[in-house]
Amino acid sequence: MGNSLSCCLSPNACPKSGRRRGSAEPDCESEVYKAAAGNAVAVAPAAATVEPAELDFAGGEGHHLQHISDREMPEDLALEPNPSDHPRASTIFPSKSQTDVREKRRSNHFNHVSPGQLTKKYSSCSTIFLDDSTVSQPNLRTTVKCMTLAIYYHIKNRDADRSLDIFDERLHPLTREKIPEEYFEHDPEHKFIYRFVHTLSSAAQLTADGAVVTLVYLERLLTYAEIDICPTNWKRIVLGAILLASKFWDDRAVWNVDDCQILKDVTVEDMNEMERHFLELLQFNINVPFSVYAKYYFDLRSLADDNNLNVLVTPLSKERAQNLEAISRLCDDKYKDVCRAAMRRSVSADNFIAIRRSNAILS
């Protein structure tokens, strides 16, 4: 173990020439062994003293033992965890909004303006102000407003205009009316994005937690496909994310033809093709761990607080506290029932196969 060449040297290779044993060259390792066996000074010949960098393993056969440093991933190839997959990776939209939040605070400081001083309520030792939104059952209107605000900052502070043809509204328009080219040169406002998402979420029967998952799918698409959400593709990307969230997370039997009744100029074939491409770009990874969902939920609440969104808060009373606790317990029991039902399905599958196992008798 102390030999520096023990982890780099193939057992069938000679340090001098890299050839297999049995060749015309003298066996260097055997010479050292014979010298040590004859009570002589165990000094290797000059040919055996070779630096590890000069060794040639091209001719060696057998199992080559790779050095541990060769198995380590280089720093430039080490990938950071995806925020939509890993609960400890930071989400993308807060970093997109920090520039605008700092500018608003700086402007308010210079103009001696305190936004929200009269409207925003703060908790004290005797009074706690809370809204009716919880991580297990968020408020639909507030969650959709925060989610569309995150999309707005994604569009406004995008890095480039990378896109794909399947999401380009100029190639696949959502309406038959001719849209002027100037429309795609300006970023949409937040209220316009909210109106569009609110209409689609109503048609797809999207829940509040499904709106959070919609944002998870959107950021996962941007990172997996290495594209940007911009004025030319934001509608179709949001549409695809809402479709997946309503079908997978909410587990609702929503057909694409139902959304075509809202977007009357869009064909079902176009919706199906866009959904198929969306899934392929996600590498069919539509699983959202609860830890990732909770991370996005609390980041959206922080985004609402930083942008002073009007969230209705009321003093916490004993009755409201009991109601919030009951809601959380109800959702917790629902998730436990889902896990138990999954276990029962696996047991029933074994019974359906009807494989009888008997104790083994060893004689």
C-alpha positions as CSV (number, residue, x, y, z in Angstrom):
1,M,0.0,0.0,0.0
2,G,3.0,2.3,0.5
3,N,4.2,2.0,-3.0
4,S,3.2,5.1,-5.0
5,L,2.8,2.9,-8.1
6,S,0.5,0.3,-6.6
7,C,-2.7,2.0,-7.6
8,C,-1.5,3.0,-11.0
9,L,0.4,0.0,-12.2
10,S,-1.3,-2.9,-14.1
11,P,-0.2,-6.3,-12.7
12,N,0.8,-7.5,-16.1
13,A,2.7,-4.5,-17.2
14,C,6.4,-3.6,-16.8
15,P,7.3,-0.1,-15.7
16,K,10.1,0.0,-18.2
17,S,8.4,-0.7,-21.5
18,G,4.8,-1.3,-20.8
19,R,4.9,-4.7,-22.6
20,R,3.4,-8.0,-21.4
21,R,5.5,-10.5,-19.4
22,G,7.2,-13.1,-21.5
23,S,8.7,-10.6,-24.0
24,A,12.4,-10.3,-24.9
25,E,12.9,-7.5,-22.5
26,P,14.2,-8.4,-19.0
27,D,11.6,-8.6,-16.2
28,C,12.3,-5.6,-14.1
29,E,10.1,-6.7,-11.1
30,S,11.9,-10.2,-11.0
31,E,15.3,-8.5,-10.9
32,V,14.4,-6.5,-7.8
33,Y,12.9,-9.6,-6.1
34,K,16.0,-11.7,-6.8
35,A,18.2,-8.9,-5.4
36,A,16.2,-8.7,-2.2
37,A,16.2,-12.5,-1.9
38,G,20.0,-12.8,-2.1
39,N,20.5,-10.5,1.0
40,A,21.8,-7.9,-1.3
41,V,20.9,-4.3,-1.2
42,A,17.4,-4.1,-2.6
43,V,18.0,-1.4,-5.1
44,A,16.1,-1.5,-8.3
45,P,17.9,-1.1,-11.6
46,A,18.0,2.3,-13.2
47,A,15.5,1.2,-15.8
48,A,12.9,0.4,-13.1
49,T,13.0,3.9,-11.6
50,V,10.3,5.5,-13.8
51,E,8.1,8.4,-12.9
52,P,4.4,7.6,-12.9
53,A,3.8,10.1,-15.7
54,E,6.1,8.2,-18.0
55,L,4.3,4.9,-17.7
56,D,2.7,3.5,-20.8
57,F,-0.4,1.3,-20.2
58,A,-1.4,0.9,-23.8
59,G,0.0,-2.5,-24.2
60,G,-1.1,-3.9,-20.8
61,E,-3.8,-6.5,-20.6
62,G,-6.0,-7.5,-17.8
63,H,-7.9,-5.2,-15.4
64,H,-6.5,-1.7,-15.4
65,L,-6.9,-0.1,-11.9
66,Q,-7.7,3.5,-12.4
67,H,-6.3,6.1,-10.1
68,I,-8.8,7.7,-7.7
69,S,-8.0,11.2,-9.1
70,D,-8.9,10.1,-12.5
71,R,-12.4,9.0,-11.3
72,E,-13.2,12.4,-9.8
73,M,-15.4,14.7,-11.9
74,P,-13.6,17.9,-13.0
75,E,-14.8,21.1,-11.5
76,D,-16.0,22.5,-14.9
77,L,-18.2,19.4,-15.4
78,A,-19.7,19.3,-11.9
79,L,-23.3,20.1,-12.4
80,E,-25.3,22.1,-9.8
81,P,-28.5,20.6,-8.5
82,N,-31.6,21.6,-10.4
83,P,-33.9,23.8,-8.3
84,S,-37.0,22.1,-9.6
85,D,-35.6,18.7,-8.5
86,H,-33.5,19.3,-5.4
87,P,-35.0,20.9,-2.3
88,R,-31.8,22.6,-1.2
89,A,-31.1,24.3,-4.6
90,S,-32.3,27.9,-4.7
91,T,-35.2,28.7,-7.0
92,I,-34.7,30.9,-10.0
93,F,-37.4,33.5,-9.8
94,P,-36.3,35.2,-6.6
95,S,-33.0,36.1,-8.1
96,K,-34.8,37.5,-11.2
97,S,-36.8,39.8,-9.0
98,Q,-34.1,41.0,-6.6
99,T,-32.9,43.7,-9.0
100,D,-36.4,45.3,-9.3
101,V,-37.0,45.0,-5.6
102,R,-33.8,46.8,-4.7
103,E,-34.6,49.5,-7.2
104,K,-38.0,50.0,-5.7
105,R,-36.6,50.2,-2.2
106,R,-33.9,52.7,-3.3
107,S,-36.4,54.9,-5.1
108,N,-38.7,54.9,-2.0
109,H,-35.8,55.7,0.2
110,F,-34.7,58.7,-1.9
111,N,-38.3,59.9,-2.3
112,H,-39.0,59.4,1.5
113,V,-41.9,57.0,0.7
114,S,-42.8,54.1,2.9
115,P,-44.9,51.8,0.8
116,G,-47.4,49.7,2.7
117,Q,-47.0,51.6,6.0
118,L,-50.7,52.3,6.3
119,T,-52.0,49.1,4.6
120,K,-49.6,46.4,5.8
121,K,-50.3,45.0,9.2
122,Y,-47.6,43.6,11.4
123,S,-47.9,41.1,14.2
124,S,-47.1,41.9,17.8
125,C,-46.9,40.0,21.1
126,S,-50.6,40.3,21.7
127,T,-52.0,40.1,18.1
128,I,-51.0,37.8,15.2
129,F,-52.1,38.7,11.7
130,L,-52.4,35.8,9.3
131,D,-54.1,35.0,6.0
132,D,-56.1,31.8,5.2
133,S,-53.3,30.3,3.1
134,T,-51.4,27.3,4.3
135,V,-48.8,25.1,2.6
136,S,-51.2,22.3,2.4
137,Q,-54.1,24.4,1.2
138,P,-53.0,27.7,-0.3
139,N,-55.3,30.6,-1.3
140,L,-56.0,30.2,-5.0
141,R,-56.2,33.9,-5.9
142,T,-53.0,34.9,-4.0
143,T,-51.1,31.9,-5.3
144,V,-52.0,32.6,-8.9
145,K,-51.1,36.2,-8.5
146,C,-47.7,35.3,-7.0
147,M,-47.1,32.7,-9.7
148,T,-47.8,35.1,-12.5
149,L,-45.5,37.7,-10.8
150,A,-42.7,35.1,-10.9
151,I,-43.4,34.5,-14.6
152,Y,-43.3,38.3,-15.2
153,Y,-39.9,38.6,-13.7
154,H,-38.7,35.6,-15.7
155,I,-39.7,37.4,-18.9
156,K,-38.4,40.8,-17.9
157,N,-35.0,39.8,-16.6
158,R,-34.3,36.9,-19.0
159,D,-30.7,36.3,-20.1
160,A,-31.4,35.8,-23.8
161,D,-34.2,35.0,-26.3
162,R,-33.5,31.3,-26.8
163,S,-36.7,29.5,-27.8
164,L,-38.0,26.5,-29.7
165,D,-40.4,26.5,-32.7
166,I,-43.0,24.4,-30.9
167,F,-43.5,27.3,-28.4
168,D,-43.2,30.2,-30.8
169,E,-46.5,32.0,-31.0
170,R,-45.6,33.4,-34.4
171,L,-45.4,29.9,-35.9
172,H,-48.2,28.4,-33.8
173,P,-50.6,31.3,-33.0
174,L,-53.3,30.9,-30.4
175,T,-55.7,33.1,-32.3
176,R,-56.6,33.6,-35.9
177,E,-56.3,37.4,-35.7
178,K,-53.1,38.7,-37.2
179,I,-50.8,39.9,-34.4
180,P,-48.5,42.8,-35.2
181,E,-44.8,42.2,-34.9
182,E,-44.6,45.0,-32.4
183,Y,-46.5,42.9,-30.0
184,F,-43.6,40.5,-29.6
185,E,-41.0,43.3,-29.0
186,H,-42.4,44.4,-25.7
187,D,-42.6,42.4,-22.4
188,P,-46.1,41.8,-21.2
189,E,-47.4,43.4,-18.0
190,H,-48.1,41.5,-14.9
191,K,-51.9,42.1,-15.0
192,F,-52.0,40.8,-18.6
193,I,-50.2,37.6,-17.6
194,Y,-52.5,37.2,-14.6
195,R,-55.6,37.6,-16.7
196,F,-54.4,34.9,-19.2
197,V,-53.4,32.4,-16.4
198,H,-56.6,33.0,-14.5
199,T,-58.7,32.2,-17.6
200,L,-56.7,29.0,-18.3
201,S,-56.7,27.9,-14.6
202,S,-60.5,28.2,-14.5
203,A,-60.9,26.1,-17.6
204,A,-58.5,23.5,-16.5
205,Q,-59.9,23.5,-12.9
206,L,-56.4,24.2,-11.6
207,T,-56.1,24.3,-7.8
208,A,-53.8,26.5,-5.7
209,D,-51.2,23.9,-5.2
210,G,-51.4,23.0,-8.8
211,A,-50.5,26.6,-9.6
212,V,-47.3,26.2,-7.5
213,V,-46.5,23.0,-9.5
214,T,-47.1,24.9,-12.7
215,L,-44.2,27.2,-11.8
216,V,-42.0,24.1,-10.9
217,Y,-42.7,22.6,-14.4
218,L,-41.9,26.0,-16.0
219,E,-38.6,26.4,-14.4
220,R,-37.8,22.7,-15.0
221,L,-38.4,23.3,-18.7
222,L,-36.2,26.3,-18.8
223,T,-33.3,24.5,-17.2
224,Y,-33.7,21.2,-19.0
225,A,-34.2,22.6,-22.5
226,E,-31.9,25.6,-21.9
227,I,-34.4,28.1,-23.3
228,D,-35.7,31.4,-22.1
229,I,-39.3,32.6,-21.6
230,C,-39.8,35.7,-23.7
231,P,-42.7,37.6,-25.4
232,T,-42.9,35.1,-28.3
233,N,-43.3,31.9,-26.3
234,W,-44.5,32.7,-22.8
235,K,-48.2,31.9,-23.6
236,R,-47.6,28.4,-25.0
237,I,-45.1,27.5,-22.3
238,V,-47.5,28.6,-19.5
239,L,-50.3,26.7,-21.3
240,G,-48.2,23.5,-21.4
241,A,-47.2,23.8,-17.8
242,I,-50.9,24.3,-16.7
243,L,-52.0,21.3,-18.7
244,L,-49.4,19.0,-17.0
245,A,-50.1,20.3,-13.6
246,S,-53.8,19.9,-13.9
247,K,-53.5,16.4,-15.1
248,F,-50.6,15.0,-13.0
249,W,-50.7,16.9,-9.7
250,D,-54.4,17.5,-9.4
251,D,-55.2,14.2,-11.0
252,R,-58.2,15.6,-12.9
253,A,-59.7,14.1,-16.1
254,V,-59.1,17.3,-18.1
255,W,-59.1,16.9,-21.9
256,N,-57.2,19.1,-24.2
257,V,-60.5,19.7,-26.1
258,D,-61.8,21.5,-23.0
259,D,-59.1,24.1,-23.3
260,C,-59.8,24.4,-26.9
261,Q,-63.2,25.7,-25.9
262,I,-61.4,28.7,-24.3
263,L,-58.8,29.0,-27.0
264,K,-61.2,28.5,-29.8
265,D,-58.7,29.1,-32.6
266,V,-56.3,26.3,-31.3
267,T,-56.7,22.8,-32.6
268,V,-56.6,19.7,-30.5
269,E,-53.7,18.3,-32.6
270,D,-51.6,21.4,-31.8
271,M,-52.3,21.0,-28.1
272,N,-51.4,17.4,-28.2
273,E,-48.2,18.0,-30.1
274,M,-47.2,20.8,-27.7
275,E,-47.9,18.6,-24.7
276,R,-45.8,15.8,-26.2
277,H,-42.9,18.0,-26.8
278,F,-43.2,19.5,-23.3
279,L,-42.9,16.0,-21.8
280,E,-40.0,15.0,-24.0
281,L,-38.1,18.2,-23.0
282,L,-38.8,17.4,-19.3
283,Q,-37.4,13.9,-20.0
284,F,-40.8,12.7,-18.7
285,N,-39.8,13.8,-15.2
286,I,-43.0,15.2,-13.9
287,N,-42.5,14.1,-10.3
288,V,-42.5,17.0,-7.7
289,P,-41.3,16.0,-4.2
290,F,-43.2,17.6,-1.4
291,S,-40.0,19.3,-0.2
292,V,-39.6,21.0,-3.5
293,Y,-43.2,22.0,-3.5
294,A,-42.9,23.6,0.0
295,K,-39.7,25.4,-1.1
296,Y,-41.5,27.0,-4.0
297,Y,-44.6,27.8,-1.9
298,F,-42.6,29.8,0.7
299,D,-40.5,31.5,-1.9
300,L,-43.7,32.7,-3.6
301,R,-44.9,34.1,-0.2
302,S,-41.6,35.9,0.1
303,L,-42.0,37.3,-3.4
304,A,-45.4,38.6,-2.5
305,D,-44.0,40.3,0.7
306,D,-41.2,41.9,-1.3
307,N,-43.5,43.3,-3.9
308,N,-46.2,44.4,-1.4
309,L,-49.0,42.4,-2.9
310,N,-52.3,43.0,-1.3
311,V,-52.8,39.8,0.8
312,L,-55.9,40.0,3.1
313,V,-54.7,39.3,6.7
314,T,-56.9,39.3,9.8
315,P,-56.1,38.8,13.5
316,L,-55.7,35.2,14.5
317,S,-58.5,34.1,16.8
318,K,-59.0,30.8,18.6
319,E,-61.6,29.7,16.0
320,R,-59.4,30.5,13.1
321,A,-56.5,28.8,14.7
322,Q,-58.6,25.6,15.1
323,N,-59.8,25.9,11.5
324,L,-56.2,26.2,10.2
325,E,-55.2,23.3,12.3
326,A,-58.1,21.2,11.1
327,I,-57.3,22.0,7.4
328,S,-53.6,20.9,7.9
329,R,-54.7,17.7,9.7
330,L,-57.2,16.9,7.0
331,C,-54.6,17.3,4.2
332,D,-52.1,15.3,6.3
333,D,-54.6,12.5,6.7
334,K,-55.3,12.6,2.9
335,Y,-51.7,12.1,2.1
336,K,-51.5,9.2,4.6
337,D,-54.5,7.6,3.0
338,V,-52.9,7.8,-0.4
339,C,-49.8,6.1,0.8
340,R,-51.9,3.4,2.5
341,A,-54.0,2.9,-0.6
342,A,-50.8,2.4,-2.6
343,M,-49.6,-0.2,-0.2
344,R,-52.9,-2.0,-0.4
345,R,-52.8,-2.0,-4.2
346,S,-49.4,-3.7,-4.1
347,V,-50.7,-6.4,-1.7
348,S,-53.8,-6.9,-3.9
349,A,-51.5,-7.4,-6.9
350,D,-49.8,-10.2,-5.1
351,N,-53.1,-11.8,-4.2
352,F,-54.2,-11.4,-7.8
353,I,-51.1,-13.3,-9.0
354,A,-52.0,-16.0,-6.5
355,I,-48.5,-17.2,-5.9
356,R,-48.4,-19.5,-2.8
357,R,-45.2,-19.7,-0.9
358,S,-44.4,-22.6,1.4
359,N,-41.7,-23.0,4.0
360,A,-38.6,-24.6,2.7
361,I,-37.7,-28.0,4.3
362,L,-33.9,-28.5,4.6
363,S,-32.9,-32.2,5.0
